[in-house]
Amino acid sequence: MGWYARHVLPRLTDCACGSRALSAVRARTVARASGSVLEIGFGSGTNLRWFAGSQVTRLLALEPSRELIALARARIARQGLPAGLPAPEFIAATAEAIPLPDASLDSIVVAFTLCSVRDPERAGAEMHRVLRPGGSVYYAEHGLAATPWARRWQRLLEPAWTPLAGGCHLTRDPTQLFQQLGFVTDAHTGAIGPPTIAWRTIDRLFPGYWGSATRP
């Protein structure tokens, strides 16, 4: 990786992912996870505060960036963990090759990560593989816009946006992805930011997708 990817991008990611504007959708997504949990794209540990420690028996933190893992460790040392939450077990790997046994997890959390996965179909198939039957992916993402004009702007912006934003794509549909892979979804789409004029404009290009995808 270059200097930008090693030193600048992890801190930009930490700042963007920690935005208060996204806190509500993150909180209601993460709090649903229980049992043996894997968070894909753990990043700097932004979601730690929203895990319900009393219902999580094991927390696995998959993150390919060693720089972000270092930021996460520093966050934990500085802020501690929510009451009852087990210390995360870090896995330096990608979502396309999750180094866990088949049917070994109860829950997966993925928040604003699928947009930057290189091969979302393969990553989704891996999630299906490692979940127990009846286990769920709890997701919060942004994706394909609802209106033709917004989609045109997404397609125009994406070639420049993606390399600057660590591989983030603007035109993916996470709910459709899970459905195509055989998950049963309870899905929602809509605005994810606060009801301000600026965020209403942003929400048109970054509409939210959230819900659950359960392995039958």
C-alpha positions as CSV (number, residue, x, y, z in Angstrom):
1,M,0.0,0.0,0.0
2,G,1.1,3.6,-0.6
3,W,1.6,6.3,1.9
4,Y,-2.0,7.6,1.5
5,A,-3.5,4.1,2.1
6,R,-1.3,3.4,5.1
7,H,-1.4,6.7,7.0
8,V,-4.2,9.0,5.7
9,L,-7.0,6.6,4.7
10,P,-7.2,4.8,8.1
11,R,-7.7,8.1,9.9
12,L,-10.2,9.4,7.4
13,T,-12.1,6.2,7.7
14,D,-12.1,6.5,11.5
15,C,-13.4,10.0,11.3
16,A,-16.1,9.3,8.7
17,C,-17.3,6.1,10.4
18,G,-17.5,7.8,13.7
19,S,-19.9,10.5,12.4
20,R,-22.7,11.3,14.7
21,A,-25.0,11.4,11.7
22,L,-24.7,7.7,11.3
23,S,-24.9,6.8,15.0
24,A,-28.7,6.0,15.1
25,V,-28.6,3.4,12.3
26,R,-25.3,1.9,13.6
27,A,-26.8,1.6,17.2
28,R,-30.0,-0.2,16.2
29,T,-28.0,-2.6,13.9
30,V,-25.2,-3.6,16.2
31,A,-27.4,-4.0,19.3
32,R,-29.2,-6.9,17.7
33,A,-26.2,-9.2,17.5
34,S,-26.0,-12.0,20.0
35,G,-24.1,-15.2,20.8
36,S,-20.9,-15.8,18.9
37,V,-20.6,-12.6,16.8
38,L,-18.3,-11.6,13.9
39,E,-18.0,-8.0,12.9
40,I,-16.8,-7.6,9.3
41,G,-14.9,-4.4,8.8
42,F,-14.2,-3.8,12.5
43,G,-12.2,-0.8,11.6
44,S,-11.1,1.3,14.5
45,G,-13.8,-0.1,16.8
46,T,-16.4,2.5,16.1
47,N,-19.3,0.1,16.9
48,L,-18.0,-1.3,20.2
49,R,-20.2,1.0,22.3
50,W,-23.4,-0.4,20.8
51,F,-22.9,-4.1,21.4
52,A,-25.1,-5.5,24.2
53,G,-22.4,-7.1,26.3
54,S,-24.9,-9.3,28.2
55,Q,-26.0,-11.1,25.0
56,V,-22.6,-11.5,23.3
57,T,-20.6,-14.6,24.3
58,R,-17.7,-14.1,21.8
59,L,-16.7,-11.2,19.6
60,L,-14.5,-11.7,16.6
61,A,-13.2,-8.6,14.8
62,L,-12.3,-9.1,11.1
63,E,-10.3,-6.2,9.7
64,P,-7.7,-6.4,6.9
65,S,-6.0,-3.1,7.7
66,R,-3.4,-3.5,10.4
67,E,-3.4,0.3,10.8
68,L,-7.1,0.3,11.7
69,I,-6.5,-2.7,14.1
70,A,-3.9,-0.5,15.9
71,L,-6.4,2.3,16.1
72,A,-9.0,-0.1,17.6
73,R,-6.5,-1.4,20.2
74,A,-5.7,2.2,21.2
75,R,-9.5,3.0,21.4
76,I,-10.0,0.0,23.7
77,A,-7.1,0.9,25.9
78,R,-8.4,4.5,26.1
79,Q,-12.1,3.9,26.6
80,G,-12.5,0.3,27.8
81,L,-15.3,-2.1,26.7
82,P,-19.1,-2.0,27.4
83,A,-20.1,-3.9,30.5
84,G,-20.0,-7.7,30.0
85,L,-18.6,-7.5,26.4
86,P,-15.8,-10.0,25.8
87,A,-12.6,-8.6,24.4
88,P,-12.6,-8.7,20.6
89,E,-10.4,-11.4,19.0
90,F,-8.8,-9.7,16.0
91,I,-8.6,-11.4,12.6
92,A,-6.4,-9.7,10.0
93,A,-8.3,-11.1,6.9
94,T,-10.7,-10.1,4.2
95,A,-14.4,-10.8,4.0
96,E,-13.8,-12.9,0.9
97,A,-11.9,-15.5,2.8
98,I,-13.2,-15.6,6.4
99,P,-10.9,-18.0,8.3
100,L,-13.6,-19.6,10.4
101,P,-15.3,-23.1,10.3
102,D,-18.6,-23.6,8.6
103,A,-21.8,-22.8,10.6
104,S,-19.7,-21.5,13.6
105,L,-21.4,-18.1,14.2
106,D,-24.8,-16.9,15.5
107,S,-24.5,-13.3,14.3
108,I,-22.6,-11.2,11.8
109,V,-22.4,-7.4,12.0
110,V,-21.5,-5.4,8.8
111,A,-21.8,-1.7,8.9
112,F,-20.8,0.6,6.0
113,T,-18.3,-2.1,4.8
114,L,-19.9,-3.9,1.9
115,C,-19.5,-0.9,-0.2
116,S,-15.7,-1.3,-0.1
117,V,-15.4,-5.1,-0.3
118,R,-13.6,-6.1,-3.6
119,D,-15.9,-9.1,-4.3
120,P,-19.2,-8.6,-2.5
121,E,-20.7,-11.8,-3.9
122,R,-17.9,-13.9,-2.6
123,A,-18.0,-12.1,0.8
124,G,-21.7,-12.7,1.0
125,A,-21.2,-16.4,0.3
126,E,-18.6,-16.6,3.0
127,M,-21.1,-15.0,5.5
128,H,-23.6,-17.6,4.5
129,R,-21.1,-20.4,5.0
130,V,-19.9,-19.4,8.5
131,L,-23.4,-18.6,9.9
132,R,-25.4,-21.4,11.6
133,P,-28.8,-22.1,10.2
134,G,-31.1,-19.5,11.7
135,G,-28.2,-17.1,12.2
136,S,-28.4,-13.6,10.9
137,V,-26.3,-10.8,9.3
138,Y,-27.3,-7.4,10.8
139,Y,-26.3,-4.8,8.3
140,A,-26.4,-1.0,7.8
141,E,-25.0,0.2,4.4
142,H,-25.4,2.9,1.8
143,G,-26.0,2.0,-1.8
144,L,-27.8,2.4,-5.1
145,A,-30.0,5.6,-5.2
146,A,-33.7,5.4,-5.8
147,T,-34.1,8.0,-8.6
148,P,-32.6,7.9,-12.1
149,W,-31.0,11.3,-11.8
150,A,-29.3,10.3,-8.5
151,R,-28.1,7.1,-10.0
152,R,-26.6,9.0,-12.9
153,W,-24.7,11.2,-10.5
154,Q,-23.5,8.1,-8.6
155,R,-22.2,6.5,-11.8
156,L,-20.4,9.8,-12.7
157,L,-18.8,10.2,-9.2
158,E,-17.9,6.6,-8.5
159,P,-14.7,6.3,-10.7
160,A,-13.1,9.2,-8.7
161,W,-14.7,8.5,-5.4
162,T,-13.8,4.8,-5.1
163,P,-9.9,5.1,-5.0
164,L,-10.1,8.1,-2.7
165,A,-12.5,6.4,-0.3
166,G,-10.7,3.1,0.2
167,G,-12.6,1.2,-2.5
168,C,-16.0,2.4,-1.5
169,H,-18.7,2.0,-4.3
170,L,-21.8,4.1,-4.6
171,T,-24.0,1.8,-6.7
172,R,-24.3,-1.5,-4.8
173,D,-27.6,-2.9,-3.5
174,P,-26.8,-4.9,-0.3
175,T,-30.3,-6.2,0.2
176,Q,-30.5,-7.6,-3.3
177,L,-27.1,-9.2,-2.8
178,F,-28.2,-11.1,0.3
179,Q,-31.4,-12.2,-1.4
180,Q,-29.6,-13.6,-4.4
181,L,-27.3,-15.6,-2.1
182,G,-30.3,-17.3,-0.4
183,F,-30.7,-15.2,2.7
184,V,-34.2,-14.3,4.0
185,T,-34.2,-10.5,4.5
186,D,-36.0,-8.1,6.7
187,A,-34.9,-5.0,4.9
188,H,-35.4,-1.2,5.0
189,T,-34.3,1.6,2.8
190,G,-34.3,5.3,3.4
191,A,-32.5,8.4,4.7
192,I,-29.7,7.7,7.2
193,G,-28.7,11.2,8.2
194,P,-30.4,13.9,10.3
195,P,-33.3,15.8,8.8
196,T,-31.3,18.9,7.7
197,I,-31.2,20.4,4.3
198,A,-27.6,19.4,3.7
199,W,-28.2,15.8,4.8
200,R,-31.4,15.5,2.7
201,T,-29.2,16.3,-0.4
202,I,-26.5,13.8,0.7
203,D,-29.1,11.1,1.4
204,R,-30.2,11.2,-2.2
205,L,-26.7,10.1,-3.2
206,F,-26.0,7.9,-0.2
207,P,-29.3,6.3,0.7
208,G,-29.4,3.9,3.6
209,Y,-30.0,0.1,3.5
210,W,-30.4,-1.7,6.8
211,G,-32.0,-4.8,8.3
212,S,-31.2,-8.4,8.8
213,A,-30.4,-11.3,6.4
214,T,-31.0,-14.7,7.9
215,R,-29.6,-18.0,6.8
216,P,-32.5,-20.5,6.4
